[in-house]
């Protein structure tokens, strides 16, 4: 408990004090969010999403496999519901960028147009600033929506009653990674059922005769 | 002692009375100021302390966008905001001007075409052409002017110093040591060196100098007012260096760390002569028109092509990629 409390306060202080300073990952633990042993929850991720583009990795040697480029992009305070945006975000996870753009082009939801703009921006950023060679060679590794700041208004009911109406806003986050998307093994229901039965069969009764 | 005790009590009694009366008056005013300011004027007592007029001083961090805005033009909105009490800070439209360095290279040196090339011309002729600093009268005049202001300057010792400044500046660039870099490089040269390199890793090494560096050109322009002298000295340097540029993810973008290359450079160093605390700093580089083209970067880049009409095919157009003109430019 104490460890997590320390890191949370450390992260908060870093976020407050030096938001504009670029972080260099040269083996030092100055960027706490990059160290894998720390607990990074989705809420902590979304606050520093733009800053994740500022990490610099040390140069690779010739025998190391080429590190794929990662581009983080987001749009804040979109006038749309985070739950409705979730459906689109879930749709795009794991797709190539071209496939994602075509799907969004023919989707009727309001958020689809916005996400398409975000993806195009991210693609352009990748080619211009992050040294990505082929703009189609990107896939969507992470895509999720978060709650933005709500405005409160009054909704008038009958008999002098009122309700507080929330004008919802959401954020949309996307992480593009260079390369081909990883193959996700499609598990059929039959396979899952077979696994379940096998698990049941593997049970043993201990301390039995 | 009894008398003192009595005066103390009387004094404290006096203050207590004062305090209660003040409290009562404040309490009297508090509800009024909270509710309706219009009626406060009638209840004001001129003898007492002036009433506290409430002013909204709490800063609103989020002002929701105005709905049903009647005032459309900017001036109307401004007057309404000012009437409401919104204070907008005065905007200073300023443009910073740097006076410690000039904005460019004045009367630049044009390097002769056959420099550092094995040519069929006679060796003596080439030597004569390249080594003659004395030919240019303007250079001699400017050297004399520099020596007036800086007695330590000499054309024999300066090139070594210039090379050292160059090596130190590039070493500071690889480490990205901003303070040191600013002291070694002028404000005009700094953004050109640093642009785009913030999230990249540079690995640069000076292997050796193939020829001793030489001063080839000097000029002493004066900016704005007559006495404000800046000295610009061009130094020719032929050396061997290695450079490797890695992008944000540690992948090689340009160059090779192990392969040294022969580089012929014309560095321009500048100093604000009138300033007693000025120092010689790298101001820029001159890239001659006949310089060989640089190596292409490792990745493939898309360049915009010609606009096609609906019936056309790109292959049938025989489009030639336009090559840039060979002109001398300054880095």
Contacts between the chains, C-beta under 8 A, distances in Angstrom:
chain1	res1	chain2	res2	distance
A	22	B	198	6.4
A	22	B	199	6.6
A	54	B	199	6.7
A	55	B	248	7.6
A	56	B	199	5.4
A	56	B	200	7.6
A	56	B	201	6.7
A	56	B	248	5.5
A	57	B	248	6.7
A	57	B	249	5.2
A	57	B	250	4.4
A	58	B	201	7.0
A	58	B	250	5.6
A	59	B	201	5.1
A	59	B	203	6.9
A	59	B	244	7.6
A	59	B	246	4.1
A	59	B	250	4.6
A	59	B	252	7.5
A	60	B	246	7.6
A	60	B	249	7.9
A	60	B	250	4.2
A	60	B	251	6.3
A	60	B	252	7.8
A	66	B	251	5.9
A	67	B	249	4.6
A	67	B	250	5.9
A	67	B	251	6.4
A	68	B	249	7.6
A	69	B	247	7.9
A	69	B	248	7.6
A	69	B	249	5.4
A	69	B	251	7.9
A	70	B	249	7.6
A	127	B	302	8.0
A	130	B	247	7.3
A	130	B	248	6.2
A	130	B	249	8.0
A	131	B	247	4.0
A	131	B	248	7.0
A	131	B	249	7.6
A	131	B	251	7.1
A	131	B	253	6.1
A	131	B	299	6.6
A	133	B	299	4.2
A	133	B	300	5.8
A	134	B	300	7.5
A	135	B	302	8.0
A	149	B	62	7.5
A	151	B	64	5.8
